[in-house]
Amino acid sequence: MVRQQSTPEQQSVRVLKVGERVRHILSELLARGEAHDDVLSASNIAVTEVRMTPDLRNAKAYVKPLLGEDEATVLKALRTNTAFFQKEVAQRLGLKFAPKLSFQPDESFDEADRIEKLLSDPKVARDLDDED
């Protein structure tokens, strides 16, 4: 049987799809409180993105506690329970290799706030109005 080579585009689509599946699995586990951790059960945590390496062996999960509460405590609890999450993701994905998970804070909201503040600065607003 001849194995067809996949194009880089097909590989990147697969990486994105697997990352999205991992994000859904993690979100579901957290929403249902399946981790048996008091900190995680008491917090509403959004898994905003999962970035997979091209070989699908590593996954970075970007998380944000809703309302930004106790982010450091939540991250510590997630990292403490990494083995549980990896086991669950592996069972539900059905891949040959289970991705190694790492949890990172999602700082995109903070960056968006910073940009919004810059754009609302009167000097910047004046320059933007001049272009019209």
Beta strands, then each sheet from edge to edge (+ up, - down):
strand 1: 45-52
strand 2: 58-65
strand 3: 100-105
sheet 1: 1+ 2- 3-
end
